[in-house]
Amino acid sequence: MQQKTSDRIPRKINTNFWKYWTGQTISNLGSSVTLFALPLLVYKITGSALNLGIASAVTMLPYLLFGLLLGAWADRVDRKRMMIWVDIGRAAIIASIPMAARLGWLSVWWIYLVGFLHSTLTISFTSGEFAAIPNLVDQDDLVTANGRIQASYSAASILGPVLAGVLVTFVPLVSLMLLDSLSFMLSALSFAFITISFNASKDEQAEHKHIFQDVSEGLRYVWRHPVLRNISLMMALVNFVEATQNAQLVLFAKDRFHASDTQVGLFYTAGSIGIVVLSLLAGVLRTRWSFSKVALSALMLMGLFTLILSFTPWYWLALFIQALAQGLGILFNINTGSLRQAIVPNQLLGRVMSIATFLAWSAIPLGSLLGGFIISLTGNVTLVYAGIGILVMLIPFGFSFTPLGHAERYLPQKDEKQQEVPALDME
């Protein structure tokens, strides 16, 4: 069902949204520093592509072990209160890295443990966050709102790696983690000032069952919905392939361009710039073309630019290509996230988000380990990047012949927004 472009533009954003937006933008600024510093720290300690792969795999492992249960749990608790305590916990965990370094305890195994615990808490936070956004904007504005939120996050991510790249020349690398720890505390404070609930209203909430029944209900809902199922399957394949590119970016920059630490930081900054630009365009593109055209084309183009990046001989051109590739990737994520929010009833959003993440990210640990092993075996990170680009182009092309090729047919009608959970027999 086509909707007027004017209907998609939010008329007013309330103060609760701005509190949410501000806190998460600050938090993302701190996290972008860690995103740059943590793999660089692993590389400096070990100098090993395999250890970089292990670090990425360990970070993803909690999604496989706990993702389903934590997503269902997030639907049973006060989401806002839970997210506040999770932010406090993440602040303490990240702060343990500079503390361990100061006491002489820091090792790559400590970093693995921090990554594991941090990701475990993040699962709960993300499940609550995903369900919070539909309480802040109308369904018609989800793509635009998610695009603007993602753009603001990424704007902070532009500054983060640049700031880290500059500061690392003056302060120890581990000390940069304190910025992320502080940002989590500020995020928790911003949530405390929000006056609305992040849960469905009482008349929408289902009767509580055993938590495993909640998980089972969410699994059936995702698996029997042709769009949600195919998104998860496609992303499992893409993430299996793409995991190595993300895990080995530090090694790629240093091996191919002999980049300094500051220049490595600019790779992360370039990606964030691309994310900002295409995030802001997400709403506009979605009003002109269908979900399928925008999302699947973006993913195929991301693969193409990854292939081009692998053979690019010039550092500054590589930064531009990295920006395009990362921006196209987030354009896909914004559209699929908004589609889930439009389709799924609020009382299922937490577990559906964690289930979708579980299914889509299940291949990342294996992909990271396999990619690190192949690079260690061949010593050729450029060839591996080229193979990644080709496969990322082919996967969404194949899925364009599934229900993802016409996903708009599965969007609920506007007057059905408050309907009860749809029947699971969707095919």
N, C-alpha and C positions, 0 to 999 in steps of 0.2 A: 504493500500500500504506500503510494507516494505521499509525502507530506510537504507542505509549503516550506520554503527556506526560512521564512520569517518565524515559523512555528518552532524551529530548532534553536533559535537564539534565546538564551535565558534573559528574561526581562529585568530581573533583579537578583543580586546575590546577597544573601543576608550575612549578618555579622558572624554567625556560627560557621558559615563556610570560610570566611576569611581567617578565623581563628584556626580552623583545620588546615587551611592552605598555608598559613604562615608557619605553623609548627612543623608541618611536614617538609616544607621547603628548607627550613633550617636544618632539620634532621638529615635531609638528603645532602646538604652541603658537607656535613660531617662525614656521612657515609661515603661520599665521593672521594674524600681524602683517604679513607681506609681502602677503598677499591683500588686506588693507585699504590698505596704504601704496602699493603699486605703481600701481594705477589712479588713486589720488588724486594721485600724483606726476605721472603722465601728464596728468591733467586740469589740474593747476596749471601745467605747462610749456606746454601747447597750448590748453587750454580748448575742445577739439574733440571732438565725438561720433565723428567719423570716425577720429581718432587713437586713441580708446579702442577702436574696432572693430579697427583695425589691430594694436594691441597684443595683443588677444585672438586674432586670427587668426595672428599670428606665433608665439604660444605654442603653438598647436595644430599648426602646420605640420610640426614634426618627426615627429608621429605618422603623417603621410601619407608623408613621405620615408623614414623609418628604422624605423617601428614594426614592420613584418613581420620585418625582418632582426634587429633587436635582441631581439625576443621569442624568435626561434629561437636566437639566441646565448645568451640567458639559460638555455636548457635544456641547453646544452653545457658550461657552466662551473660552477665552484663558486659557487653563488648567494650564499651568506653572504659570502664574500670579496669578490665583485663588489659587493654592496650596501654594504659598508664603504667601498670605494674611491669608489663613486658618491657617498656622503654627504660624503666629504672634498672631492670635486670640486665638489659643489653649494655647500658652505660657501665655497669660494674664489670661485666665480662670483657669489654674492649679495654677498659682501664687496666686490666690485669696484665696486658702485654708490656707497657712501660714499667709497671711495678716489677714484673718478673725480670725484665732486663736490668733494672736497677739492683736487684738482689742477686744477679748472676745466674738465674734459673732459666732464662729464655733459650729455647731450642725449637727446632722445626716441629717437634712433637707437641710442644705447648701451643704453637700456632694452629696445629691441626685440631687440638682440643677446643680452643677458642672458636674456631670456625664452626665446629660441630655444635657447640652449645648456643652460639649466636644464631645459627640457622634454625635450631629447634625453637627458640623463642620467636624468631621472625615468622615462622609458619602461623603461629597463633595470631600475631599482629596483622599479617597480611589478610588472613581470613576475616578478621573484624573490620579492617580497613575497606576491603572490597564491598562489604555489606553496608558500610557507612555512607558511601557516596549516593546511593539512591534515596537516602533520607534527606539529602541536601539539595538535590535538583530534581526536576521532572524527568520522566522517561524520555521525552522527546529531546532533551538536552544532554543525554548521557555521553554521546560521542564528543560533543563540544566541550563539556565539562571535564571529561577524562583527558581530552587533548590539552586543555589549558592547565590542568593539574600536572600532567606529565611534562608540559613545557616549562612550568615553574620549577619542578624538580630538576629538570635537566639544565635550566639556567644556573641553578646552584652547582650542578655538576661541572659546568664549564669553569667556574671559579675554583672549585675544589682541587682538581689536579694541578692547575696553574699555581695556586697558593702552595700546595704541597711541594711542587717542583722547585719553587723558590725557597721555601722554608727549609727544605732538606739540605741546602747548602750552608745553613746556619745552625740548625738544631739536629740532634740525632733522629734518625728515621722513626724509631719507636715512639718518640715523644709526640709525633703527629697524631697518634691514636687518641690522645687526650682531647683533641678537637671533636672527634666523633663522640666520645663519651659525654662531653658537655652538651652536644647537640641533642642527644637522646633525652637528657634531663629537661631541656627547653621544650622538646616535643611533648613530654609528659605534662609539663606545666600548661601548655596550650590546650591540651585535651581537658584539663581540669576546669577550664573556663568556658567550655562549650555547654550550652544549656539544654540541648535536645538529646534524646536517646539514639543510640546506633542500632537498637533492636527494633523488630517489627512491633506494631501496636498489639496490645493484649488480645484483641479479637482476631488477629491474624496468626498468632503463635499456636503451633500445634501442641497437642498434649505430649508431655515428655514421655519417651519410651526409654528402654535400655540404650546406652550409647552405641552399642554394636548394631542395634536396629536402626538408629539414625544413620550410621555409616552405610548400612546395607541399602537403606532407602535412597540415600544420595548416590550411591554407586549405580543402582538400577536406573535412577533418573538420568544420569549422565550417559550411561551405556546405551539406553534405549532411545535416547534422543539423537537422531541422525546427524544433526549439526554439531552438537557438543561432543559426540563420540568421534567424529571425523577430525574436529579441531585437535582433540587430544592425541589421536593417533598420528596425525601429520606432524604435530609439534614434537612428539616423542622421536620421530625419525629425524626431524630438523635439528633438534637439540643434541641427539647422539652425534651428528656430524659436526654441528657448530660449536660444541663444547670445547673442542681443541683450540679453535681460533681464539676464543675468549680467554682460555687458561694460559695460552702461550704467547699472548700479545707482547709481554715484556721481552721474551726471548726473540720473537720475530723482529721487533724494533731494533734490538741490539745486534742481532746476527746480520740482518739485511742492510741496515743503515748505520750501524755502529753508533747508535743513539746514546746520548748521555742520559742521566736520570731525569733531567729537566725535559729533554726531548721525548722521553718515554711518557712523561706526564702529559705532553701536548697531544699524544695519540688519544689518550682518554678525553682530553678537552675537545679535540676535534669531533670525536664521536658524540659528545654531549651537545655540541653546536648543531650537528645534524639532527639530533633528537629534538632540540628546541624548535627548529624551523619546521620540520615535518609534523611535529605534534600540534603546532599552531595551525597547520593546514588541514589537520585531520577532519575537523568539522566541515570545512569548505568542500574538501574532496568528497566527503560522504554525502553531501547534498547534490552533487553533480553525477556521481557514479554509484553503482551498487556496492554493497559490502564485498561481494565476490571479486569484482574488478579491482577495487582498491586494495584489499588485503592480499589476495593471491598474487597480483601483479607486483606489489611491493616486495613480497618475499622472493619472487623470481628475480627481480632487479637487485635485491640484496645479494643473491648468489652471484650474479653477473659482476657486480662491483668487487666482491671478494676475490673472484678469479682475476680481475684486472689488478687488484691490489697486490696479489702474490708476485706479479712480474714487473711491477712499477719500479724503475731504477732511481727515482728522485724522491727524496724525503718529503718535500713540501707538497708534491702532487699526491703522495701517499696519504698525507693528512686530509686532503680534500676528499679522496676516495673513501677513507675511513668514515668521514662525516656522512657521506651519502649512504654508505652501507648500514651504519648504525641507525640513522634516521629512518630508513625504509623498514628496518626490523621493528622499530617501536611503532611505526604506523600500522603494521599488522597487529601488534599487541593491543593497541588502543581500540581497534575495530572489533577484535575478538572479545576483549574484556567488556566492551559496551554491549555487544550482542548477548553475552551471558547475563549481564545485569538486566537487559530488557526481557529476556526469556524466562529467567528463573525466579520463582516466588521468593520474597525476602527471607522467609523463615528457613529456606534451604540454601541461601547464598553462601554462608560460611563454609558448609561442608562441600558444596559444589565447587567453590573456589579451591579448596584443599584437594579435592578429588581430581579436578582438572589439572592442578599443579602436579599431583602425584603421578597421574598418567603421562603428562607431557614431559615432566622432568625425570622420569624413571630411568631414562637412558643416559643422562648426563654423567653420572659417576663412571659408568663403563666407557662412555665416549672419551672422557677426559683421560682415563688411565690408558686406553688403547692409543689415543693420539700421542700422549707423552711417550709411550713405549715405541711407537713407530718413528717418532722424531729422534729418539735416542738411538734407535737401531740404524736409521738411514743417515742421520746427521743433516737432513735436508728439510728444514721447516718451510721453505718456499714451495716445494712440491706438494707438501701436505696441505698448505693453504689453497693451492690451485685445485686439488681434488675436492676440498670442502666447497669451494665456489660452484663447481660443476654439479655436485649432488644437491646443493641447496636450490639450484635452479630447477632441477628435474622433479624434486619431491612435490612442490605446490602445483606444478603443471599436471602431474598425475592425479592429484586430489581435486583438480578443477572439474573432473568428470564424476565426482561424488556429490552429495547434497550441498557441499560447500560452494559448488558452482552456482547455486541459486538459493543462498541462505535466507534471503528476504522472505521467502514463502513461509518460514517458520516463526516469524515475528508475531507476537500476540497483537490483537486489535487493541486500540487505545482504551476502549471501554471495558476491556477485560483485565485491566491492570491489577485490580484487587481480587481477581478470581482465586479460588482455592487451588491447591496443587493440581496441575493437570494430570490426567491419566497417563500411565507410563507406556501404554501401547501406542507409540507415536509413528510407527512405520506402516 
